[in-house]
Structure formats: C-alpha cells, structure tokens
C-alpha cells in the first residue's frame, strides 16, 4: 500500500481532534455530508459518507458489528486487532486506508472542489487489500 509511514503535522493536529486548527477551513460543516458539524468522531465514523465506507469494509471482512465513534473504535482495535492473523491484519490495513482516503477526500473537497464517491473509496481500499503493491489512484475528475 501507498500510505504515509510518518506522522506529519496535519495528522498530529487531527489526532488531537483539532481539525479546524489546520487553518484551511472556513466552514465548520463537514465537507463530506455538508450537514453536521465537523469533528474527528463525525468525520471518520459518524458521518453518513464515512460510515457507509467503514460499514461496507467491516461487512466485507465478515464483521457484522456497527461502526463506533473514534475512541471506541480505537479501544476495540487495541483489544481485538493486535494479533497477527489475517483478519486482524486486514482490519488494521482497512482502518488506516479508510482514515487516509477519507481525510484525502475531505481535503480535496475543501481545496479543489473535487470529490470521490463512497463507492470509489471503498473499491480503492478493497483493491489495496488484494495487492500490496496497489497504489491509490490520484484524484482525477
Ligand atoms: Zn459528515
């Protein structure tokens, strides 16, 4: 996969839950749904756009549980996805890919007014699971 291996300042800011501190945003509405206030919990798990992606990935991996808020998802991952089996490895890769592509799409919407559908992002993540050398396709609309 072609995901960042280091944590850049933007990701550190996001991790602290300070999305608007990044300085690019004028609106505090979620750029993905345009309805709710943007926060870490909303953007990555509660937003209908993101939740649709993550729900499909969980179901695809045979996990029928509902998506949770950010902190609950992290706690679940620490308890259940730290093993070296295929399912745990796929979960970890999916959650990283999901967060990366949702954040990328959110930024592209804000800065370039371009977007991917949740189906496109889901397909990219699934494809990356099959081929370790798969690279995410640059956003071309
Ligand atoms: Zn939203």
Boltz pocket constraint, residues with backbone or C-beta under 6 A from the ligand:
constraints:
  - pocket:
      binder: B
      contacts: [[A, 30], [A, 31], [A, 32], [A, 33], [A, 34], [A, 35], [A, 36], [A, 42], [A, 43], [A, 46], [A, 47], [A, 48], [A, 49]]
      max_distance: 6.0
